[in-house]
């Protein structure tokens, strides 16, 4: 048979007859929005020759990354006085990574991880959302997320104070309180996987009301996203994982100083040092 004699049939959505019951074949959306590292776009080397402020900031950052494994605290540099050109250069080098943090308490701040893991930019703003302080930081997590809470509440485990439609939330609060007290003395963290528990909407609302909302709200974007919210109970956090289509797939309460999903690992910081050297080599070889 000649190939031109073979009948061609078009298949796919819209090409098939409708079912008698009126049902339509639907397709699962493909995953999207996966964050991945990409080197920032930087200007030509001759364009940065006079940017002494950016040069000094990068010199500090290189030294901070090299010495961080020997440091027990966050390493901070104040960039508030940089002019627009130097600040723009620093912004281009650092770029934006996968973790963004909003902090609202007695002070307000916005933290953004750079494309270099463990390198953070924290911008403090006033009530009019005007910049008051610009901090460059090297740490596993920004220092502000570890600040003591201004509004602290204790977990009320009295079942007599629970509404009648609350079924399992009280037992979760008892477990949280036990492990929170243990964490303060031993430093042992604990995770409660709410996804596996039979919780009603009333349970969820009751837990949220009893724990309160703390000042830290974090969004981590990688494959899908993760939202981390502090509570008004010290060292108790909500951690929620969503897939790339925005569906909640894991809902947990963690008893820990700072959830691991926010923190950069030591090997990530070491990798950031080598990446920074590669970025700076065309501009300031003596820094790289």
Wavefront OBJ file of the C-alpha trace (Angstrom):
o trace
v 0.000 0.000 0.000
v 1.248 3.447 -0.866
v 1.810 5.649 2.182
v -0.467 8.286 0.642
v -3.353 5.818 0.791
v -3.166 5.392 4.583
v -6.054 7.356 6.167
v -5.055 10.046 8.656
v -7.222 10.495 11.719
v -6.952 13.398 14.133
v -7.175 12.485 17.813
v -7.159 14.517 21.014
v -9.533 16.806 22.923
v -12.541 17.825 20.839
v -12.099 15.107 18.207
v -14.063 12.367 19.932
v -17.855 12.083 20.207
v -19.385 13.179 23.502
v -20.453 10.505 25.955
v -24.160 9.837 26.306
v -24.086 10.785 29.991
v -22.589 14.172 29.130
v -19.275 13.547 30.897
v -16.211 15.230 29.435
v -12.740 13.706 29.548
v -10.468 15.949 31.615
v -6.687 16.033 31.741
v -4.437 16.562 34.750
v -2.466 19.786 34.563
v 1.250 19.297 34.151
v 3.553 20.566 36.947
v 4.961 24.059 36.476
v 6.748 26.928 38.253
v 9.748 24.955 39.439
v 12.391 27.298 40.858
v 15.961 26.666 39.787
v 19.231 28.520 40.145
v 20.240 30.821 37.318
v 23.173 33.203 37.297
v 22.150 36.862 37.461
v 22.647 39.104 34.437
v 25.454 41.535 35.220
v 26.798 44.605 33.394
v 30.072 44.788 31.504
v 33.169 44.907 33.764
v 34.058 48.464 32.701
v 30.672 49.684 33.933
v 31.439 48.773 37.554
v 34.936 50.237 37.820
v 33.804 53.142 40.022
v 31.320 51.264 42.186
v 33.435 51.253 45.335
v 30.501 50.644 47.681
v 29.390 47.505 45.869
v 33.022 46.398 45.682
v 33.419 46.741 49.447
v 30.133 44.938 50.094
v 31.221 41.996 47.974
v 34.614 41.922 49.675
v 32.814 41.673 53.021
v 30.468 38.977 51.699
v 33.367 36.869 50.419
v 35.089 37.052 53.826
v 31.831 36.324 55.672
v 31.101 33.207 53.610
v 34.660 31.987 54.106
v 34.516 32.383 57.894
v 30.869 31.496 58.555
v 31.457 27.826 59.457
v 33.489 29.139 62.404
v 30.814 31.634 63.472
v 27.958 30.825 65.849
v 25.867 33.897 65.026
v 24.586 35.692 61.955
v 27.098 37.922 60.180
v 25.635 41.316 59.233
v 26.670 44.255 57.065
v 24.788 47.568 56.846
v 24.181 48.657 53.230
v 21.758 51.486 54.052
v 24.103 54.276 52.922
v 24.845 52.838 49.476
v 23.861 55.135 46.623
v 21.488 54.015 43.862
v 24.195 52.782 41.462
v 26.048 50.731 44.069
v 22.798 49.325 45.467
v 21.678 48.352 41.967
v 24.931 46.456 41.403
v 24.552 44.598 44.698
v 20.956 43.749 43.765
v 22.051 42.359 40.401
v 24.762 40.192 41.924
v 22.549 38.767 44.652
v 19.337 38.310 42.663
v 16.362 36.569 44.267
v 16.385 33.006 45.561
v 13.567 30.712 46.590
v 12.812 31.910 50.154
v 10.995 35.164 51.019
v 10.044 36.174 54.574
v 7.671 38.818 55.881
v 8.081 39.956 59.510
v 5.439 42.092 61.221
v 5.727 42.835 64.910
v 7.096 45.832 66.779
v 9.317 46.255 63.709
v 8.489 45.419 60.107
v 10.931 43.775 57.749
v 11.126 41.874 54.491
v 13.795 39.197 54.007
v 14.784 37.726 50.668
v 17.253 34.922 50.170
v 19.609 35.642 47.284
v 20.493 33.199 44.525
v 23.340 32.276 46.877
v 21.894 30.033 49.583
v 22.501 31.411 53.078
v 22.990 34.967 51.810
v 20.038 37.136 52.831
v 18.892 40.687 52.287
v 16.742 42.113 55.088
v 14.986 45.435 54.520
v 13.466 47.163 57.546
v 10.635 49.575 56.778
v 8.549 52.056 58.769
v 4.753 52.301 58.952
v 4.750 54.189 55.638
v 6.664 51.294 54.019
v 9.772 53.469 53.625
v 13.197 51.840 53.865
v 14.941 52.506 57.179
v 17.653 49.824 57.219
v 19.222 47.596 54.559
v 21.076 44.570 55.945
v 23.194 42.010 54.064
v 23.437 38.818 56.063
v 25.188 35.464 56.015
v 23.370 32.844 58.103
v 21.398 29.641 57.838
v 18.276 31.775 58.439
v 17.824 35.540 58.951
v 18.469 36.653 62.520
v 15.065 38.318 62.741
v 13.153 35.012 62.645
v 14.825 34.070 65.925
v 13.846 37.259 67.734
v 11.792 36.810 70.939
v 8.039 37.230 70.470
v 6.461 40.417 71.777
v 3.095 38.662 72.221
v 3.520 35.288 73.896
v 0.663 32.956 74.718
v 0.508 29.672 76.558
v -1.294 26.669 75.115
v -4.675 26.245 76.805
v -5.193 22.492 77.143
v -8.370 22.684 79.247
v -10.994 20.603 77.387
v -13.726 22.554 79.131
v -12.805 25.595 77.055
v -13.284 23.822 73.719
v -16.489 24.125 71.624
v -18.657 21.031 71.372
v -17.908 20.535 67.654
v -14.154 20.227 68.266
v -13.147 16.554 68.220
v -9.377 15.974 67.978
v -7.785 19.397 68.350
v -7.473 19.208 72.149
v -5.335 16.055 72.033
v -3.048 17.793 69.520
v -2.678 20.788 71.833
v -1.771 18.481 74.731
v 0.888 16.809 72.570
v 2.228 20.197 71.447
v 2.498 21.505 74.990
v 4.339 18.401 76.142
v 6.909 18.593 73.358
v 7.224 22.382 73.597
v 8.219 22.030 77.252
v 10.615 19.230 76.329
v 12.192 21.347 73.582
v 12.966 24.132 76.056
v 14.942 21.751 78.255
v 16.462 19.262 75.798
v 16.290 20.974 72.388
v 14.516 17.933 70.908
v 12.283 18.921 67.987
v 8.949 17.300 67.152
v 6.582 17.197 64.161
v 2.833 16.507 64.178
v 1.558 15.488 60.744
v -1.976 16.876 60.585
v -2.475 15.477 57.082
v -2.780 11.964 58.510
v -5.247 12.942 61.248
v -9.046 13.165 61.012
v -9.488 16.899 61.580
v -12.698 18.766 60.915
v -12.878 22.394 59.814
v -13.788 23.237 63.406
v -10.610 21.511 64.620
v -8.479 23.476 62.175
v -10.036 26.804 63.159
v -9.739 25.968 66.856
v -6.031 25.134 66.540
v -5.401 28.351 64.640
v -7.256 30.360 67.278
v -5.497 28.731 70.238
v -2.001 29.054 68.761
v -2.409 32.535 67.259
v -0.424 34.045 64.406
v 3.156 35.083 65.035
v 5.182 37.714 63.158
v 6.948 35.408 60.656
v 5.322 34.437 57.353
v 7.592 32.555 54.950
v 7.155 31.342 51.389
v 9.688 28.913 49.953
v 9.442 28.228 46.221
v 11.068 25.194 44.706
v 9.016 22.392 43.170
v 5.636 23.704 44.308
v 5.841 25.849 47.439
v 6.062 25.684 51.209
v 4.489 28.179 53.609
v 5.921 28.514 57.114
v 4.085 30.629 59.685
v 5.138 31.261 63.261
v 2.574 31.112 66.053
v 2.330 33.145 69.256
v 3.545 30.090 71.151
v 7.364 30.132 71.207
v 8.988 27.463 69.004
v 5.686 26.259 67.498
v 5.277 26.662 63.730
v 2.762 25.836 61.008
v 4.450 24.260 57.974
v 2.352 23.603 54.867
v 3.596 22.064 51.614
v 1.773 22.542 48.312
v 2.414 20.857 44.993
v 3.048 22.773 41.774
v -0.701 23.013 41.168
v -1.357 24.704 44.518
v -2.882 21.688 46.272
v -2.055 21.195 49.969
v -0.201 17.891 50.253
v 1.361 18.097 53.727
v 0.147 20.059 56.754
v 2.286 19.932 59.901
v 2.868 21.598 63.239
v 6.552 21.700 64.224
v 8.135 22.260 67.600
v 11.568 23.634 66.718
v 13.641 26.812 66.917
v 13.399 27.451 63.162
v 11.955 24.904 60.694
v 14.605 23.251 58.545
v 12.799 24.173 55.320
v 13.786 27.826 55.915
v 17.420 27.142 56.783
v 20.365 26.829 54.415
v 22.520 23.760 55.008
v 26.279 24.141 55.704
v 27.126 22.602 52.319
v 24.846 25.153 50.644
v 26.835 27.978 52.217
v 30.070 26.418 50.996
v 28.602 26.186 47.498
v 27.559 29.852 47.717
v 31.159 30.855 48.393
v 32.393 29.193 45.194
v 29.492 30.589 43.168
v 30.170 34.108 44.419
v 33.806 33.807 43.396
v 32.720 32.856 39.892
v 30.309 35.795 39.665
v 32.872 38.343 40.844
v 35.886 37.120 38.862
v 35.210 39.300 35.753
v 34.774 42.421 37.894
v 36.957 42.255 40.988
v 39.425 39.352 40.613
v 41.122 40.235 43.886
v 37.832 39.558 45.724
v 37.119 36.319 43.880
l 1 2 3 4 5 6 7 8 9 10 11 12 13 14 15 16 17 18 19 20 21 22 23 24 25 26 27 28 29 30 31 32 33 34 35 36 37 38 39 40 41 42 43 44 45 46 47 48 49 50 51 52 53 54 55 56 57 58 59 60 61 62 63 64 65 66 67 68 69 70 71 72 73 74 75 76 77 78 79 80 81 82 83 84 85 86 87 88 89 90 91 92 93 94 95 96 97 98 99 100 101 102 103 104 105 106 107 108 109 110 111 112 113 114 115 116 117 118 119 120 121 122 123 124 125 126 127 128 129 130 131 132 133 134 135 136 137 138 139 140 141 142 143 144 145 146 147 148 149 150 151 152 153 154 155 156 157 158 159 160 161 162 163 164 165 166 167 168 169 170 171 172 173 174 175 176 177 178 179 180 181 182 183 184 185 186 187 188 189 190 191 192 193 194 195 196 197 198 199 200 201 202 203 204 205 206 207 208 209 210 211 212 213 214 215 216 217 218 219 220 221 222 223 224 225 226 227 228 229 230 231 232 233 234 235 236 237 238 239 240 241 242 243 244 245 246 247 248 249 250 251 252 253 254 255 256 257 258 259 260 261 262 263 264 265 266 267 268 269 270 271 272 273 274 275 276 277 278 279 280 281 282 283 284 285 286 287 288
